[in-house]
């Protein structure tokens, strides 16, 4: 799912209209509409307030779920990053 689809889904789950969400974030309703349609993206400074307004984590907002987290791969990436840092 795209970020826009996730925003729309969580906004609806929260029982908010685009205008109500926009009011909470002090932006225009058109901005929320653009995000949801994929015509635009929220500014990075809006991500945490957006997640808070929708009562979700930023991970959920971006479609990341713990079920899709590969522990083995994460350990390998960490090991390689540590190795590179130590050289």
Biopython code that builds the backbone (N, CA, C, O; Angstrom):
import numpy as np
from Bio.PDB.StructureBuilder import StructureBuilder

atoms = [
    (1, "UNK", "N", (0.838, -1.189, 0.000)),
    (1, "UNK", "CA", (0.000, 0.000, 0.000)),
    (1, "UNK", "C", (0.884, 1.254, 0.000)),
    (1, "UNK", "O", (1.964, 1.273, 0.590)),
    (2, "UNK", "N", (0.409, 2.270, -0.658)),
    (2, "UNK", "CA", (1.159, 3.520, -0.727)),
    (2, "UNK", "C", (0.904, 4.369, 0.517)),
    (2, "UNK", "O", (-0.050, 4.141, 1.261)),
    (3, "UNK", "N", (1.771, 5.344, 0.721)),
    (3, "UNK", "CA", (1.603, 6.267, 1.843)),
    (3, "UNK", "C", (0.236, 6.941, 1.774)),
    (3, "UNK", "O", (-0.460, 7.050, 2.783)),
    (4, "UNK", "N", (-0.143, 7.392, 0.582)),
    (4, "UNK", "CA", (-1.440, 8.053, 0.415)),
    (4, "UNK", "C", (-2.604, 7.160, 0.792)),
    (4, "UNK", "O", (-3.544, 7.599, 1.453)),
    (5, "UNK", "N", (-2.541, 5.900, 0.370)),
    (5, "UNK", "CA", (-3.600, 4.956, 0.730)),
    (5, "UNK", "C", (-3.648, 4.728, 2.231)),
    (5, "UNK", "O", (-4.725, 4.605, 2.815)),
    (6, "UNK", "N", (-2.464, 4.671, 2.856)),
    (6, "UNK", "CA", (-2.417, 4.481, 4.308)),
    (6, "UNK", "C", (-2.986, 5.694, 5.035)),
    (6, "UNK", "O", (-3.721, 5.543, 6.011)),
    (7, "UNK", "N", (-2.655, 6.888, 4.570)),
    (7, "UNK", "CA", (-3.209, 8.098, 5.191)),
    (7, "UNK", "C", (-4.726, 8.068, 5.113)),
    (7, "UNK", "O", (-5.413, 8.335, 6.100)),
    (8, "UNK", "N", (-5.239, 7.745, 3.948)),
    (8, "UNK", "CA", (-6.699, 7.692, 3.754)),
    (8, "UNK", "C", (-7.334, 6.648, 4.677)),
    (8, "UNK", "O", (-8.342, 6.915, 5.331)),
    (9, "UNK", "N", (-6.730, 5.457, 4.721)),
    (9, "UNK", "CA", (-7.271, 4.373, 5.549)),
    (9, "UNK", "C", (-7.295, 4.780, 7.019)),
    (9, "UNK", "O", (-8.320, 4.637, 7.685)),
    (10, "UNK", "N", (-6.177, 5.284, 7.525)),
    (10, "UNK", "CA", (-6.108, 5.645, 8.938)),
    (10, "UNK", "C", (-6.955, 6.875, 9.256)),
    (10, "UNK", "O", (-7.495, 6.986, 10.356)),
    (11, "UNK", "N", (-7.076, 7.793, 8.307)),
    (11, "UNK", "CA", (-7.940, 8.964, 8.517)),
    (11, "UNK", "C", (-9.384, 8.507, 8.673)),
    (11, "UNK", "O", (-10.094, 8.950, 9.576)),
    (12, "UNK", "N", (-9.806, 7.623, 7.787)),
    (12, "UNK", "CA", (-11.185, 7.116, 7.869)),
    (12, "UNK", "C", (-11.404, 6.320, 9.152)),
    (12, "UNK", "O", (-12.447, 6.433, 9.795)),
    (13, "UNK", "N", (-10.392, 5.500, 9.523)),
    (13, "UNK", "CA", (-10.500, 4.732, 10.772)),
    (13, "UNK", "C", (-10.641, 5.659, 11.975)),
    (13, "UNK", "O", (-11.309, 5.322, 12.953)),
    (14, "UNK", "N", (-10.012, 6.819, 11.899)),
    (14, "UNK", "CA", (-10.087, 7.798, 12.993)),
    (14, "UNK", "C", (-11.385, 8.603, 12.948)),
    (14, "UNK", "O", (-11.665, 9.386, 13.856)),
    (15, "UNK", "N", (-12.173, 8.410, 11.895)),
    (15, "UNK", "CA", (-13.440, 9.123, 11.774)),
    (15, "UNK", "C", (-13.269, 10.584, 11.413)),
    (15, "UNK", "O", (-14.106, 11.417, 11.759)),
    (16, "UNK", "N", (-12.175, 10.900, 10.710)),
    (16, "UNK", "CA", (-11.897, 12.293, 10.341)),
    (16, "UNK", "C", (-12.146, 12.530, 8.860)),
    (16, "UNK", "O", (-11.916, 11.644, 8.037)),
    (17, "UNK", "N", (-12.610, 13.711, 8.525)),
    (17, "UNK", "CA", (-12.676, 14.126, 7.127)),
    (17, "UNK", "C", (-11.307, 14.685, 6.746)),
    (17, "UNK", "O", (-10.465, 14.931, 7.610)),
    (18, "UNK", "N", (-11.097, 14.880, 5.464)),
    (18, "UNK", "CA", (-9.855, 15.506, 5.013)),
    (18, "UNK", "C", (-9.709, 16.890, 5.631)),
    (18, "UNK", "O", (-8.618, 17.270, 6.054)),
    (19, "UNK", "N", (-10.792, 17.636, 5.685)),
    (19, "UNK", "CA", (-10.765, 18.984, 6.250)),
    (19, "UNK", "C", (-10.447, 18.967, 7.745)),
    (19, "UNK", "O", (-9.706, 19.820, 8.233)),
    (20, "UNK", "N", (-11.003, 18.003, 8.468)),
    (20, "UNK", "CA", (-10.727, 17.908, 9.898)),
    (20, "UNK", "C", (-9.254, 17.571, 10.152)),
    (20, "UNK", "O", (-8.622, 18.154, 11.033)),
    (21, "UNK", "N", (-8.716, 16.632, 9.381)),
    (21, "UNK", "CA", (-7.303, 16.290, 9.517)),
    (21, "UNK", "C", (-6.438, 17.493, 9.167)),
    (21, "UNK", "O", (-5.458, 17.784, 9.853)),
    (22, "UNK", "N", (-6.799, 18.177, 8.114)),
    (22, "UNK", "CA", (-6.058, 19.373, 7.710)),
    (22, "UNK", "C", (-6.061, 20.413, 8.829)),
    (22, "UNK", "O", (-5.036, 21.038, 9.099)),
    (23, "UNK", "N", (-7.203, 20.596, 9.476)),
    (23, "UNK", "CA", (-7.299, 21.556, 10.569)),
    (23, "UNK", "C", (-6.396, 21.198, 11.730)),
    (23, "UNK", "O", (-5.771, 22.074, 12.326)),
    (24, "UNK", "N", (-6.321, 19.921, 12.055)),
    (24, "UNK", "CA", (-5.454, 19.459, 13.141)),
    (24, "UNK", "C", (-3.996, 19.768, 12.813)),
    (24, "UNK", "O", (-3.219, 20.151, 13.688)),
    (25, "UNK", "N", (-3.633, 19.598, 11.538)),
    (25, "UNK", "CA", (-2.243, 19.774, 11.111)),
    (25, "UNK", "C", (-1.929, 21.203, 10.662)),
    (25, "UNK", "O", (-0.790, 21.506, 10.308)),
    (26, "UNK", "N", (-2.934, 22.076, 10.675)),
    (26, "UNK", "CA", (-2.774, 23.473, 10.234)),
    (26, "UNK", "C", (-2.292, 23.555, 8.790)),
    (26, "UNK", "O", (-1.378, 24.312, 8.463)),
    (27, "UNK", "N", (-2.921, 22.766, 7.944)),
    (27, "UNK", "CA", (-2.641, 22.778, 6.508)),
    (27, "UNK", "C", (-3.971, 22.852, 5.785)),
    (27, "UNK", "O", (-5.023, 22.912, 6.423)),
    (28, "UNK", "N", (-3.937, 22.848, 4.466)),
    (28, "UNK", "CA", (-5.173, 22.908, 3.698)),
    (28, "UNK", "C", (-5.744, 21.512, 3.452)),
    (28, "UNK", "O", (-5.024, 20.513, 3.453)),
    (29, "UNK", "N", (-7.031, 21.478, 3.245)),
    (29, "UNK", "CA", (-7.676, 20.222, 2.871)),
    (29, "UNK", "C", (-7.164, 19.706, 1.535)),
    (29, "UNK", "O", (-7.116, 18.498, 1.301)),
    (30, "UNK", "N", (-6.781, 20.636, 0.660)),
    (30, "UNK", "CA", (-6.233, 20.241, -0.642)),
    (30, "UNK", "C", (-4.922, 19.481, -0.480)),
    (30, "UNK", "O", (-4.627, 18.577, -1.263)),
    (31, "UNK", "N", (-4.133, 19.843, 0.532)),
    (31, "UNK", "CA", (-2.876, 19.128, 0.771)),
    (31, "UNK", "C", (-3.160, 17.680, 1.150)),
    (31, "UNK", "O", (-2.515, 16.765, 0.638)),
    (32, "UNK", "N", (-4.113, 17.469, 2.037)),
    (32, "UNK", "CA", (-4.480, 16.107, 2.441)),
    (32, "UNK", "C", (-5.007, 15.341, 1.236)),
    (32, "UNK", "O", (-4.671, 14.172, 1.050)),
    (33, "UNK", "N", (-5.820, 15.984, 0.424)),
    (33, "UNK", "CA", (-6.353, 15.353, -0.781)),
    (33, "UNK", "C", (-5.225, 14.929, -1.724)),
    (33, "UNK", "O", (-5.259, 13.834, -2.286)),
    (34, "UNK", "N", (-4.229, 15.800, -1.896)),
    (34, "UNK", "CA", (-3.087, 15.469, -2.766)),
    (34, "UNK", "C", (-2.309, 14.282, -2.210)),
    (34, "UNK", "O", (-1.895, 13.404, -2.968)),
    (35, "UNK", "N", (-2.106, 14.246, -0.891)),
    (35, "UNK", "CA", (-1.395, 13.116, -0.294)),
    (35, "UNK", "C", (-2.133, 11.819, -0.575)),
    (35, "UNK", "O", (-1.538, 10.832, -1.007)),
    (36, "UNK", "N", (-3.440, 11.832, -0.324)),
    (36, "UNK", "CA", (-4.233, 10.620, -0.460)),
    (36, "UNK", "C", (-4.340, 10.153, -1.906)),
    (36, "UNK", "O", (-4.461, 8.955, -2.163)),
    (37, "UNK", "N", (-4.296, 11.077, -2.838)),
    (37, "UNK", "CA", (-4.390, 10.697, -4.249)),
    (37, "UNK", "C", (-3.032, 10.328, -4.844)),
    (37, "UNK", "O", (-2.951, 9.823, -5.963)),
    (38, "UNK", "N", (-1.976, 10.585, -4.087)),
    (38, "UNK", "CA", (-0.635, 10.302, -4.590)),
    (38, "UNK", "C", (-0.054, 11.422, -5.426)),
    (38, "UNK", "O", (1.023, 11.270, -6.003)),
    (39, "UNK", "N", (-0.749, 12.542, -5.499)),
    (39, "UNK", "CA", (-0.275, 13.685, -6.281)),
    (39, "UNK", "C", (0.769, 14.495, -5.520)),
    (39, "UNK", "O", (1.410, 15.372, -6.099)),
    (40, "UNK", "N", (0.946, 14.217, -4.247)),
    (40, "UNK", "CA", (1.920, 14.922, -3.428)),
    (40, "UNK", "C", (2.241, 14.107, -2.199)),
    (40, "UNK", "O", (1.586, 13.106, -1.907)),
    (41, "UNK", "N", (3.260, 14.548, -1.482)),
    (41, "UNK", "CA", (3.672, 13.873, -0.257)),
    (41, "UNK", "C", (3.742, 14.886, 0.882)),
    (41, "UNK", "O", (4.018, 16.064, 0.653)),
    (42, "UNK", "N", (3.492, 14.431, 2.099)),
    (42, "UNK", "CA", (3.626, 15.346, 3.224)),
    (42, "UNK", "C", (5.086, 15.769, 3.387)),
    (42, "UNK", "O", (6.008, 15.020, 3.065)),
    (43, "UNK", "N", (5.270, 16.982, 3.893)),
    (43, "UNK", "CA", (6.603, 17.437, 4.244)),
    (43, "UNK", "C", (7.096, 16.571, 5.403)),
    (43, "UNK", "O", (6.317, 16.122, 6.244)),
    (44, "UNK", "N", (8.402, 16.353, 5.421)),
    (44, "UNK", "CA", (8.975, 15.496, 6.462)),
    (44, "UNK", "C", (8.603, 15.974, 7.865)),
    (44, "UNK", "O", (8.460, 15.163, 8.779)),
    (45, "UNK", "N", (8.449, 17.267, 8.036)),
    (45, "UNK", "CA", (8.096, 17.803, 9.356)),
    (45, "UNK", "C", (6.659, 17.460, 9.756)),
    (45, "UNK", "O", (6.289, 17.615, 10.920)),
    (46, "UNK", "N", (5.856, 17.001, 8.812)),
    (46, "UNK", "CA", (4.463, 16.655, 9.093)),
    (46, "UNK", "C", (4.263, 15.183, 9.443)),
    (46, "UNK", "O", (3.177, 14.799, 9.877)),
    (47, "UNK", "N", (5.291, 14.354, 9.263)),
    (47, "UNK", "CA", (5.103, 12.913, 9.442)),
    (47, "UNK", "C", (4.708, 12.547, 10.875)),
    (47, "UNK", "O", (3.725, 11.832, 11.076)),
    (48, "UNK", "N", (5.452, 13.022, 11.862)),
    (48, "UNK", "CA", (5.130, 12.672, 13.254)),
    (48, "UNK", "C", (3.788, 13.266, 13.665)),
    (48, "UNK", "O", (2.964, 12.544, 14.227)),
    (49, "UNK", "N", (3.528, 14.557, 13.411)),
    (49, "UNK", "CA", (2.195, 15.077, 13.758)),
    (49, "UNK", "C", (1.060, 14.343, 13.027)),
    (49, "UNK", "O", (-0.018, 14.147, 13.588)),
    (50, "UNK", "N", (1.305, 13.944, 11.788)),
    (50, "UNK", "CA", (0.293, 13.202, 11.030)),
    (50, "UNK", "C", (0.010, 11.867, 11.695)),
    (50, "UNK", "O", (-1.151, 11.505, 11.890)),
    (51, "UNK", "N", (1.050, 11.135, 12.043)),
    (51, "UNK", "CA", (0.862, 9.850, 12.720)),
    (51, "UNK", "C", (0.149, 10.039, 14.049)),
    (51, "UNK", "O", (-0.731, 9.254, 14.402)),
    (52, "UNK", "N", (0.523, 11.073, 14.784)),
    (52, "UNK", "CA", (-0.136, 11.339, 16.066)),
    (52, "UNK", "C", (-1.604, 11.671, 15.877)),
    (52, "UNK", "O", (-2.452, 11.200, 16.635)),
    (53, "UNK", "N", (-1.910, 12.475, 14.876)),
    (53, "UNK", "CA", (-3.307, 12.849, 14.605)),
    (53, "UNK", "C", (-4.140, 11.626, 14.239)),
    (53, "UNK", "O", (-5.327, 11.552, 14.559)),
    (54, "UNK", "N", (-3.511, 10.675, 13.573)),
    (54, "UNK", "CA", (-4.218, 9.465, 13.138)),
    (54, "UNK", "C", (-4.127, 8.344, 14.167)),
    (54, "UNK", "O", (-4.708, 7.274, 13.986)),
    (55, "UNK", "N", (-3.382, 8.604, 15.261)),
    (55, "UNK", "CA", (-3.214, 7.627, 16.334)),
    (55, "UNK", "C", (-2.596, 6.318, 15.837)),
    (55, "UNK", "O", (-3.042, 5.226, 16.190)),
    (56, "UNK", "N", (-1.559, 6.458, 15.010)),
    (56, "UNK", "CA", (-0.809, 5.308, 14.506)),
    (56, "UNK", "C", (0.680, 5.613, 14.642)),
    (56, "UNK", "O", (1.073, 6.753, 14.891)),
    (57, "UNK", "N", (1.490, 4.589, 14.476)),
    (57, "UNK", "CA", (2.932, 4.807, 14.488)),
    (57, "UNK", "C", (3.376, 5.291, 13.110)),
    (57, "UNK", "O", (2.661, 5.135, 12.120)),
    (58, "UNK", "N", (4.559, 5.876, 13.066)),
    (58, "UNK", "CA", (5.095, 6.277, 11.767)),
    (58, "UNK", "C", (5.373, 5.041, 10.916)),
    (58, "UNK", "O", (5.238, 5.090, 9.693)),
    (59, "UNK", "N", (5.759, 3.939, 11.548)),
    (59, "UNK", "CA", (5.960, 2.691, 10.803)),
    (59, "UNK", "C", (4.666, 2.273, 10.108)),
    (59, "UNK", "O", (4.672, 1.925, 8.927)),
    (60, "UNK", "N", (3.568, 2.308, 10.840)),
    (60, "UNK", "CA", (2.275, 1.930, 10.251)),
    (60, "UNK", "C", (1.905, 2.868, 9.117)),
    (60, "UNK", "O", (1.382, 2.439, 8.088)),
    (61, "UNK", "N", (2.176, 4.144, 9.310)),
    (61, "UNK", "CA", (1.859, 5.137, 8.282)),
    (61, "UNK", "C", (2.554, 4.797, 6.960)),
    (61, "UNK", "O", (1.982, 4.960, 5.883)),
    (62, "UNK", "N", (3.792, 4.324, 7.066)),
    (62, "UNK", "CA", (4.553, 3.968, 5.867)),
    (62, "UNK", "C", (4.351, 2.523, 5.427)),
    (62, "UNK", "O", (4.987, 2.065, 4.477)),
    (63, "UNK", "N", (3.469, 1.808, 6.114)),
    (63, "UNK", "CA", (3.136, 0.453, 5.693)),
    (63, "UNK", "C", (4.081, -0.616, 6.202)),
    (63, "UNK", "O", (4.067, -1.745, 5.713)),
    (64, "UNK", "N", (4.911, -0.264, 7.192)),
    (64, "UNK", "CA", (5.825, -1.240, 7.749)),
    (64, "UNK", "C", (5.132, -2.000, 8.861)),
    (64, "UNK", "O", (4.556, -1.396, 9.766)),
    (65, "UNK", "N", (5.184, -3.307, 8.800)),
    (65, "UNK", "CA", (4.608, -4.110, 9.871)),
    (65, "UNK", "C", (5.688, -5.018, 10.434)),
    (65, "UNK", "O", (6.595, -5.441, 9.717)),
    (66, "UNK", "N", (5.587, -5.307, 11.700)),
    (66, "UNK", "CA", (6.586, -6.152, 12.336)),
    (66, "UNK", "C", (6.604, -7.554, 11.737)),
    (66, "UNK", "O", (7.622, -8.243, 11.811)),
    (67, "UNK", "N", (5.495, -7.982, 11.149)),
    (67, "UNK", "CA", (5.448, -9.306, 10.528)),
    (67, "UNK", "C", (6.375, -9.380, 9.314)),
    (67, "UNK", "O", (6.875, -10.451, 8.971)),
    (68, "UNK", "N", (6.599, -8.235, 8.669)),
    (68, "UNK", "CA", (7.440, -8.245, 7.467)),
    (68, "UNK", "C", (8.911, -7.983, 7.795)),
    (68, "UNK", "O", (9.746, -7.934, 6.891)),
    (69, "UNK", "N", (9.232, -7.817, 9.067)),
    (69, "UNK", "CA", (10.581, -7.516, 9.495)),
    (69, "UNK", "C", (11.399, -8.800, 9.520)),
    (69, "UNK", "O", (11.048, -9.744, 10.229)),
    (70, "UNK", "N", (12.461, -8.845, 8.769)),
    (70, "UNK", "CA", (13.310, -10.021, 8.658)),
    (70, "UNK", "C", (14.451, -9.900, 9.667)),
    (70, "UNK", "O", (15.407, -9.159, 9.440)),
    (71, "UNK", "N", (14.352, -10.620, 10.771)),
    (71, "UNK", "CA", (15.347, -10.534, 11.832)),
    (71, "UNK", "C", (16.725, -10.974, 11.363)),
    (71, "UNK", "O", (17.730, -10.365, 11.730)),
    (72, "UNK", "N", (16.781, -12.025, 10.556)),
    (72, "UNK", "CA", (18.069, -12.522, 10.070)),
    (72, "UNK", "C", (18.739, -11.469, 9.189)),
    (72, "UNK", "O", (19.929, -11.193, 9.337)),
    (73, "UNK", "N", (17.980, -10.893, 8.287)),
    (73, "UNK", "CA", (18.530, -9.860, 7.408)),
    (73, "UNK", "C", (18.967, -8.644, 8.213)),
    (73, "UNK", "O", (20.026, -8.075, 7.949)),
    (74, "UNK", "N", (18.163, -8.241, 9.189)),
    (74, "UNK", "CA", (18.513, -7.097, 10.019)),
    (74, "UNK", "C", (19.819, -7.355, 10.767)),
    (74, "UNK", "O", (20.649, -6.453, 10.888)),
    (75, "UNK", "N", (20.010, -8.568, 11.266)),
    (75, "UNK", "CA", (21.251, -8.907, 11.973)),
    (75, "UNK", "C", (22.442, -8.847, 11.029)),
    (75, "UNK", "O", (23.512, -8.365, 11.402)),
    (76, "UNK", "N", (22.258, -9.339, 9.797)),
    (76, "UNK", "CA", (23.342, -9.298, 8.806)),
    (76, "UNK", "C", (23.704, -7.861, 8.446)),
    (76, "UNK", "O", (24.883, -7.528, 8.326)),
    (77, "UNK", "N", (22.705, -7.017, 8.276)),
    (77, "UNK", "CA", (22.944, -5.603, 7.949)),
    (77, "UNK", "C", (23.673, -4.918, 9.098)),
    (77, "UNK", "O", (24.616, -4.159, 8.873)),
    (78, "UNK", "N", (23.240, -5.182, 10.323)),
    (78, "UNK", "CA", (23.894, -4.592, 11.494)),
    (78, "UNK", "C", (25.344, -5.047, 11.585)),
    (78, "UNK", "O", (26.235, -4.240, 11.850)),
    (79, "UNK", "N", (25.582, -6.326, 11.367)),
    (79, "UNK", "CA", (26.949, -6.869, 11.427)),
    (79, "UNK", "C", (27.837, -6.184, 10.394)),
    (79, "UNK", "O", (28.966, -5.800, 10.698)),
    (80, "UNK", "N", (27.332, -6.032, 9.183)),
    (80, "UNK", "CA", (28.106, -5.383, 8.119)),
    (80, "UNK", "C", (28.341, -3.905, 8.428)),
    (80, "UNK", "O", (29.431, -3.386, 8.190)),
    (81, "UNK", "N", (27.332, -3.235, 8.951)),
    (81, "UNK", "CA", (27.485, -1.822, 9.313)),
    (81, "UNK", "C", (28.529, -1.666, 10.412)),
    (81, "UNK", "O", (29.355, -0.755, 10.362)),
    (82, "UNK", "N", (28.494, -2.552, 11.403)),
    (82, "UNK", "CA", (29.504, -2.506, 12.470)),
    (82, "UNK", "C", (30.888, -2.754, 11.912)),
    (82, "UNK", "O", (31.842, -2.087, 12.311)),
    (83, "UNK", "N", (31.016, -3.705, 10.992)),
    (83, "UNK", "CA", (32.304, -4.023, 10.377)),
    (83, "UNK", "C", (32.839, -2.801, 9.623)),
    (83, "UNK", "O", (34.022, -2.479, 9.731)),
    (84, "UNK", "N", (31.993, -2.135, 8.876)),
    (84, "UNK", "CA", (32.415, -0.973, 8.109)),
    (84, "UNK", "C", (32.817, 0.180, 9.029)),
    (84, "UNK", "O", (33.752, 0.923, 8.731)),
    (85, "UNK", "N", (32.113, 0.320, 10.133)),
    (85, "UNK", "CA", (32.427, 1.375, 11.094)),
    (85, "UNK", "C", (33.791, 1.143, 11.753)),
    (85, "UNK", "O", (34.516, 2.092, 12.052)),
    (86, "UNK", "N", (34.126, -0.126, 11.971)),
    (86, "UNK", "CA", (35.365, -0.484, 12.657)),
    (86, "UNK", "C", (36.594, -0.413, 11.760)),
    (86, "UNK", "O", (37.718, -0.479, 12.257)),
    (87, "UNK", "N", (36.405, -0.278, 10.448)),
    (87, "UNK", "CA", (37.574, -0.239, 9.538)),
    (87, "UNK", "C", (38.033, 1.163, 9.280)),
    (87, "UNK", "O", (38.996, 1.371, 8.542)),
]
sb = StructureBuilder()
sb.init_structure("model")
sb.init_model(0)
sb.init_chain("A")
sb.init_seg("    ")
for serial, (resi, resn, name, xyz) in enumerate(atoms, 1):
    if name == "N":
        sb.init_residue(resn, " ", resi, " ")
    sb.init_atom(name, np.array(xyz, "f"), 0.0, 1.0, " ", f" {name:<3s}", serial, name[0])
structure = sb.get_structure()
